[in-house]
Amino acid sequence: NMAYRFRYIRTHQVLLIRHFGDYEGADNLTAIEMAAQKLSVAERATMDRFGFDFCDVSSATMQNTDGAYRRFMFRRLKKLYPEYERKKVFRLLDPSNRATEELLERYKVFVAGKLRLVEQDMFLYEKEAYLRELGLPPDFDLALH
């Protein structure tokens, strides 16, 4: 059962998506698509960073990690977010979370075809570093209420 929250920070041109619970196949794409529906074309074009917070994910599956899905996802993202491949992606993971290993394994399989979806795709393990890379203040509330 997919659970996520998102928030677009206009002042910083950053889209934040926080996942929690069980992470399945296309959850991130679905969240990005749902966010796109709430943003204007101009916002999607000027936005230059995505932040994905996976700290509260409890499990992850290997569903939708094949090359066909990867190509489909990339086409969708390029339609929704112009110049998607030039955006920067930052992923926040909790090293003490059991699901982190599953998420990393999933990602390894997903990019095995070595199509890098974006030029910069970074995994971070500390909230401070994540916020710094996203250009957000150190006291920013990642709960996204």
Secondary structure, 3 states (H helix, E strand, C coil): CCCEEEEEEHHHCEEEEEEEEEECCCHHHHHHHHHHHHCCHHHHHHCCEEEEEEEEEEEECCCCCCHHHHHHHHHHHHHHCCCHHHCEEEEECCCCCCHHHHHHHHHHHHCCCCCCCCCEEEEECCHHHHHHHHCCCCCCCCCCC
